[in-house]
């Protein structure tokens, strides 16, 4: 059986920075069965920084054959998660760091694939120095909004509580400076002398 697939982005789903790549927080892959074989729809989401499969639906066509065990065995969820997020991933443009575009080379495609693979194989909740550096960068970028933790939560697919914990971990690691009492941002770490 052949299951050619098309990847469908959920409309209105926000995108997020993911280890240097821009990916949607949710993607659905639709697979169409040939010659009366069932169709499948598989939903993937970024949850706690990991690309995960969250739903699989396999349906027999009205005039097609039944769903069989072999249909289930034909779907390799881990491989699909990596390929789907690689397919829709965007890389930062070299000449303008605020813009993203499709990969221009095999090495950029491999960089996205590697980032997705590393996130898939990491344990849930594992935080790397690279993750904390990204959190610090996002925090600094959004501190003027007054709600940098909410921005981090939305952009990284985290709960606000987890985003706040990541900010605290970045502070403890010395990547972010001390908090400013009563407002977002970092306190100036340089001591002020007498005037």
HULIN-V814455 format. One record per residue. N is the residue number from 0. RES is the residue in three letters. PHI is phi in radians with two decimals (999 if undefined). OMEGA is omega in whole degrees, -180 to 180 (999 if undefined). Layout:
N|RES|PHI|OMEGA, N|RES|PHI|OMEGA
This chain:
0|UNK|999|177, 1|UNK|-1.91|177, 2|UNK|-2.15|175, 3|UNK|-1.13|-176, 4|UNK|-2.15|169, 5|UNK|-2.21|-179, 6|UNK|-1.70|-178, 7|UNK|-2.01|175, 8|UNK|-1.41|175, 9|UNK|-1.20|-179, 10|UNK|-1.18|177, 11|UNK|1.37|180, 12|UNK|-1.37|-180, 13|UNK|-1.18|176, 14|UNK|-1.74|-176, 15|UNK|-2.52|173, 16|UNK|-1.34|-176, 17|UNK|-2.41|-179, 18|UNK|0.86|177, 19|UNK|1.57|179, 20|UNK|-1.93|176, 21|UNK|-1.83|-180, 22|UNK|-2.36|175, 23|UNK|-1.21|177, 24|UNK|-1.36|-180, 25|UNK|-2.58|178, 26|UNK|-2.42|174, 27|UNK|-2.05|177, 28|UNK|-1.97|178, 29|UNK|-1.78|180, 30|UNK|-2.05|-177, 31|UNK|-1.83|180, 32|UNK|-1.36|178, 33|UNK|-1.62|171, 34|UNK|0.90|176, 35|UNK|1.47|178, 36|UNK|-1.23|-178, 37|UNK|-1.11|173, 38|UNK|-1.76|178, 39|UNK|-2.34|174, 40|UNK|-2.31|-176, 41|UNK|-2.20|-179, 42|UNK|-1.87|177, 43|UNK|-2.12|178, 44|UNK|-2.41|170, 45|UNK|-1.55|180, 46|UNK|-2.22|-176, 47|UNK|0.88|176, 48|UNK|1.39|-179, 49|UNK|-2.01|172, 50|UNK|-1.31|-176, 51|UNK|-2.34|172, 52|UNK|-1.43|-179, 53|UNK|-2.04|-179, 54|UNK|-2.85|173, 55|UNK|-2.32|176, 56|UNK|-2.20|176, 57|UNK|-2.08|-176, 58|UNK|-2.19|172, 59|UNK|-1.28|175, 60|UNK|-1.24|-179, 61|UNK|-0.92|-180, 62|UNK|-1.90|-177, 63|UNK|-1.73|-180, 64|UNK|-1.41|-180, 65|UNK|-1.26|174, 66|UNK|-1.39|-178, 67|UNK|-2.06|176, 68|UNK|-0.99|-180, 69|UNK|-1.10|176, 70|UNK|-1.14|179, 71|UNK|-1.16|-178, 72|UNK|-1.18|-178, 73|UNK|-1.34|-178, 74|UNK|-1.77|178, 75|UNK|-1.78|-171, 76|UNK|-1.07|-178, 77|UNK|-1.09|179, 78|UNK|-1.14|179, 79|UNK|-1.11|179, 80|UNK|-1.03|-180, 81|UNK|-1.14|-176, 82|UNK|-1.18|-179, 83|UNK|-1.14|-179, 84|UNK|-1.26|173, 85|UNK|-1.16|-178, 86|UNK|-1.06|-176, 87|UNK|-1.67|-177, 88|UNK|-1.25|176, 89|UNK|-2.08|179, 90|UNK|-1.92|176, 91|UNK|-1.11|176, 92|UNK|-1.31|-178, 93|UNK|-1.14|-176, 94|UNK|-1.46|179, 95|UNK|-2.48|-174, 96|UNK|-1.08|-180, 97|UNK|-1.52|-179, 98|UNK|-2.02|-179, 99|UNK|-2.21|177, 100|UNK|-2.63|179, 101|UNK|-1.16|179, 102|UNK|-1.03|-179, 103|UNK|-1.63|-175, 104|UNK|-2.58|176, 105|UNK|-1.08|-178, 106|UNK|-1.17|177, 107|UNK|-1.22|176, 108|UNK|-1.10|178, 109|UNK|-1.13|178, 110|UNK|-1.11|178, 111|UNK|-1.15|179, 112|UNK|-1.02|-180, 113|UNK|-1.12|179, 114|UNK|-1.09|-180, 115|UNK|-1.17|-180, 116|UNK|-1.08|179, 117|UNK|-1.06|179, 118|UNK|-1.17|179, 119|UNK|-1.13|-175, 120|UNK|-1.52|178, 121|UNK|-1.29|176, 122|UNK|-1.22|177, 123|UNK|-1.05|178, 124|UNK|1.61|178, 125|UNK|-1.21|-178, 126|UNK|-2.13|179, 127|UNK|-1.70|175, 128|UNK|-1.05|178, 129|UNK|-1.05|177, 130|UNK|-1.06|-178, 131|UNK|-1.18|176, 132|UNK|-1.13|176, 133|UNK|-1.13|178, 134|UNK|-1.05|-180, 135|UNK|-1.08|179, 136|UNK|-1.11|178, 137|UNK|-1.12|179, 138|UNK|-1.05|-180, 139|UNK|-1.11|-178, 140|UNK|-1.11|-175, 141|UNK|-1.81|-178, 142|UNK|-1.15|178, 143|UNK|-1.20|-179, 144|UNK|-1.33|-178, 145|UNK|1.48|-180, 146|UNK|-2.45|-177, 147|UNK|-1.15|180, 148|UNK|-1.17|177, 149|UNK|-1.09|179, 150|UNK|-1.11|179, 151|UNK|-1.08|180, 152|UNK|-1.03|-179, 153|UNK|-1.18|-176, 154|UNK|-1.29|-178, 155|UNK|-1.77|180, 156|UNK|1.21|-179, 157|UNK|-1.94|170, 158|UNK|-1.28|179, 159|UNK|-1.10|179, 160|UNK|-1.11|179, 161|UNK|-1.16|178, 162|UNK|-1.07|178, 163|UNK|-1.11|178, 164|UNK|-1.14|179, 165|UNK|-1.15|176, 166|UNK|-1.08|179, 167|UNK|-1.09|178, 168|UNK|-1.11|177, 169|UNK|-1.14|177, 170|UNK|-1.15|-179, 171|UNK|-1.11|179, 172|UNK|-1.43|180, 173|UNK|1.41|180, 174|UNK|-1.42|174, 175|UNK|-1.95|178, 176|UNK|-1.28|180, 177|UNK|-1.08|180, 178|UNK|-1.21|173, 179|UNK|-1.61|-179, 180|UNK|-1.01|175, 181|UNK|1.43|178, 182|UNK|-2.68|-179, 183|UNK|-1.37|179, 184|UNK|2.06|-179, 185|UNK|-2.02|173, 186|UNK|-1.26|178, 187|UNK|-1.19|-176, 188|UNK|-1.31|-179, 189|UNK|-1.47|-179, 190|UNK|-1.21|178, 191|UNK|-1.63|178, 192|UNK|-1.52|178, 193|UNK|-1.18|-180, 194|UNK|-1.67|999
